[in-house]
């Protein structure tokens, strides 16, 4: 007679209610359902330094709608990476975010200044 496999006693039993909560929580993660394909940053861009990331994401080639679109892309990347993003990479991403924000602010200020001079 073949030996029966012992039950895995380390596995936690999840009630039906608990399973439903887990499924609902996974469905509420908006970032998991995003399926946009509008822009394509170059391969390996997010592994570079902050100034290169900010400059590339602000370019018309990568972000046709301007630097704000690039900032959204960067924030999306940071959110998607989550805890898998190392501390050094996260600080570099935050620097790039600051650089892009400053560029957006500068563009808005210069546009406002031009409109008032007309």
C-alpha positions as CSV (number, residue, x, y, z in Angstrom):
1,X,0.0,0.0,0.0
2,X,1.4,3.4,-1.0
3,X,2.2,5.8,1.8
4,X,-0.1,8.8,2.1
5,X,1.4,12.2,1.8
6,X,1.3,14.1,5.1
7,X,-0.8,17.2,5.1
8,X,1.1,20.4,5.0
9,X,0.4,21.7,8.5
10,X,2.2,25.0,7.8
11,X,-0.4,26.1,5.3
12,X,-2.9,28.5,6.7
13,X,-6.5,27.8,6.0
14,X,-8.4,30.7,4.6
15,X,-12.1,31.0,5.1
16,X,-14.4,31.9,2.2
17,X,-14.8,35.4,3.6
18,X,-11.1,35.8,3.9
19,X,-10.6,34.6,0.3
20,X,-13.3,37.1,-0.9
21,X,-11.5,39.9,1.0
22,X,-8.2,39.0,-0.6
23,X,-9.7,38.9,-4.1
24,X,-11.4,42.3,-3.5
25,X,-8.2,43.9,-2.2
26,X,-6.3,42.7,-5.3
27,X,-9.1,44.1,-7.6
28,X,-8.8,47.5,-5.8
29,X,-5.2,47.9,-6.8
30,X,-5.6,50.3,-9.7
31,X,-2.0,50.1,-10.9
32,X,-2.5,46.4,-11.6
33,X,-5.2,47.0,-14.2
34,X,-3.5,49.8,-16.2
35,X,-3.0,48.6,-19.7
36,X,-1.9,51.8,-21.5
37,X,0.4,51.7,-24.5
38,X,0.7,55.3,-25.4
39,X,4.4,56.1,-24.8
40,X,7.5,54.0,-24.9
41,X,10.5,55.1,-22.8
42,X,13.8,53.7,-24.1
43,X,14.9,50.4,-22.8
44,X,16.9,50.7,-19.5
45,X,16.0,54.4,-19.0
46,X,15.1,54.0,-15.4
47,X,18.5,52.4,-14.6
48,X,20.3,55.7,-15.5
49,X,20.9,58.8,-13.4
50,X,18.3,61.3,-12.4
51,X,19.2,64.1,-14.9
52,X,19.1,61.7,-17.8
53,X,15.8,60.3,-16.8
54,X,14.2,63.7,-16.3
55,X,15.6,65.0,-19.6
56,X,14.4,62.0,-21.6
57,X,11.0,61.9,-20.0
58,X,10.5,65.6,-20.8
59,X,11.4,65.2,-24.4
60,X,8.7,65.3,-27.1
61,X,9.8,61.9,-28.5
62,X,9.0,60.1,-25.3
63,X,6.2,62.3,-23.9
64,X,4.4,64.0,-26.8
65,X,2.1,65.9,-24.4
66,X,5.0,67.4,-22.5
67,X,6.9,67.0,-19.3
68,X,3.8,66.4,-17.2
69,X,3.1,63.2,-19.1
70,X,6.7,62.2,-18.4
71,X,6.2,62.9,-14.7
72,X,3.1,60.7,-14.6
73,X,5.1,57.9,-16.3
74,X,7.9,58.2,-13.7
75,X,5.3,58.1,-10.8
76,X,3.7,55.1,-12.5
77,X,7.1,53.3,-12.6
78,X,7.8,54.1,-8.9
79,X,4.3,52.9,-7.9
80,X,4.6,49.7,-10.0
81,X,8.0,48.8,-8.6
82,X,6.9,49.3,-5.0
83,X,9.0,47.6,-2.4
84,X,11.2,45.9,-5.1
85,X,12.8,49.3,-5.8
86,X,16.1,49.5,-4.0
87,X,16.8,52.5,-1.8
88,X,19.5,53.9,-4.1
89,X,17.2,53.6,-7.1
90,X,14.3,55.1,-5.2
91,X,16.4,58.2,-4.3
92,X,17.5,58.5,-7.9
93,X,13.8,58.3,-9.0
94,X,12.8,60.9,-6.4
95,X,15.6,63.3,-7.7
96,X,14.3,62.8,-11.3
97,X,10.8,63.5,-10.0
98,X,12.0,66.8,-8.4
99,X,13.9,67.8,-11.6
100,X,10.8,67.1,-13.8
101,X,8.6,69.0,-11.3
102,X,10.9,72.0,-11.4
103,X,10.9,71.9,-15.2
104,X,7.1,71.9,-15.3
105,X,6.9,74.7,-12.8
106,X,9.4,76.7,-14.8
107,X,7.5,76.2,-18.0
108,X,4.2,77.2,-16.4
109,X,5.8,80.4,-14.9
110,X,7.4,81.4,-18.3
111,X,4.1,80.8,-20.1
112,X,2.2,82.9,-17.5
113,X,4.8,85.6,-17.8
114,X,4.5,85.6,-21.6
115,X,0.7,85.8,-21.5
116,X,0.8,88.8,-19.1
117,X,3.2,90.7,-21.3
118,X,0.9,90.5,-24.3
